[in-house]
Amino acid sequence: MIKSMTGYGKAEAEISCGKLTVEIRTLNGKTADINIKSPLLPRELELSIRSKLSAALQRGTIDVYLNLENRSDGGGAVNGALLKSYFNEIQKVMDEMGRGGVVDDDRSAAEIVSSVLRFPDVVGTRKQDAITVEDYPAVEAAVDSAVIALDAFRSREGAVLYRDVTSRVKTILSLYDGVEALEGERVEAVKDRLRKNLQELQVKVSPERFEQEMIFYLEKLDINEEKVRLRQHCHYFMETIDNEVYPGKKLGFIIQEMGREINTTGSKANHAGIQRLVVMMKDELEKVREQSLNIL
């Protein structure tokens, strides 16, 4: 079953100084474009992880985020300047309300400080500058777990993509059956139009000559080759998407060939009903093309 290039995976690990969170997000791309959004990784470990991600994920824009929360006995460092600023603002408001003496009471001041400690950014979380050598096994295990989660996400998205594009290819085949059903009507319409033009020009042509010229003219409008090739391309599309592990690039080439046959059919149509079916096929194929850009 195919996989999407869009995915998300997350994993956590306990390392020597705290909790490490690894997040991997992927979007479609022609190659494996890996971006590690963290200064925590030493160079040697970064190269190892890049190699691991490239082998596991194959293609796509791959963003890796690493966040580390340190353990701290006091729950984090207190921003003293910010705490004083909040406290002074509260004192100022109370003075304006005529209740400044309340803050002079030790118990009341302690309660205010306790409340201010819960304000945003007053208590920060200490961060470690880098991951140590001893943390390598745990970090790699977390990356592996995130990749597994991302791969499962890609598989679920791939199942949705598969149902969508294969149903549209089947619709294109069905629409071309409609083109084939209008072939006889198209030929008669062309003959009638030519006869009418000859009558208007008051030109007399022998029936044998007329049939010869008609055959020559209809050969230029014949779409049998396009019909055969389009069906072959559609079957090749289904065969590729069902049997290849990473069919995305090849499907793009097949879609180009399908588009070529549909366009040629439209240019030769000479029939309003067939032209409508060609427009519908183009619409379906464009949706297949858009979706295929996300197939791994």
Residue, then its C-alpha position, 0 to 999 in steps of 0.5 A: m500500500i502506498k504512503s503519503m509524504t505528509g506525516y507527523g510523529k512524536a516521541e519522548a525520552e528520559i535522559s540524564c538531565g530531563k525529558l527530551t521530546v522529539e517531533i518529526r513533521t514531513l511534507n511532500g518534496k522531490t528529495a529528502d530535505i532534512n531540517i533539524k530545528s534544534p541546537l541541542l544535537p552535537r555534530e556527530l549525532e546529527l549526521s547519524i540521525r540525518s542518515k537514519l531519517s533519509a533511509a527510513l523516510q525516503r523523500g519529502t521536506i522533513d522537519v525535526y524538532l527537539n526540546l529538552e526540559n531540565r529537572s529542577d528542584g525548585g521548579g525553575a529559575v525565578n525571574g526576580a526583576l519581573l516578580k518585583s515589577y508585578f509586585n510594584e504594580i500591585q502596590k501602586v494599584m492598592d495605593e490608588m485604592g487607599r489600601g496600600g497598608v495591606v502590602d505592609d503586612d508580612r502575611s499579605a505580602a507573602e500571599i501576593v508574592s505567591s500569586v505573582l509566582r503563577f504569572p506568565d514567565v515569572v518562573g522559567t524552565r531551565k534548558q540544557d545547552a546540548i545533549t551529552v554522549e551518554d544520552y546518545p542511545a536514548v536520543e536515537a531510540a526516541v528518534d526511532s519511535a518518532v519515525i515509527a509513529l510518523d510512518a504509521f501516519r503516512s500509511r493512514e494518509g496513503a490509504v486515503l490517497y489510494r482510494d481517491v486517485t484510483s477511483r478517479v482513474k477508473t472514472i477516466l476509463s468510464l468517461y472514455d467508454g462514453v467517448e467510444a459510444l459517441e464515435g458512430e454519432r460523431v462520424e455521421a455528424v461529420k458526414d452530414r456537415l460535409r454534405k450540407n456544405l457541398q449542397e450550399l456550394q452547389v458542388k456535385v461530387s460522385p458518391e465514390r469520390f465523396e466516400q474516398e474523401m470522407i475516409f481520408y478526412l475521418e482518418k485524420l480525426d480517428i482517435n482509436e490510437e489515443k483510446v488504446r494508449l490511454r487505456q494502457h496508461c490507466h492500467y499501467f497506473m493501477e499496476t504501478i500503484d499496486n505493486e511498487v513500494y514508492p511509486g510517486k515519481k513514476l506515477g507522475f510520468i504516467i499522468q503526463e502520458m495520460g494527459r497527452e492522450i486526453n488532449t489529443t482526443g479533445s483536439k480531434a473530437n469535432h463533437a460537442g458531447i465528446q468535448r464535454l467528456v474530454v473536459m471532465m476527464k481533464d478535471e479528474l486527471e488534474k485532481v489525480r496529478e495534485q494528489s500524486l504529488n504527495i505520494l511517496 
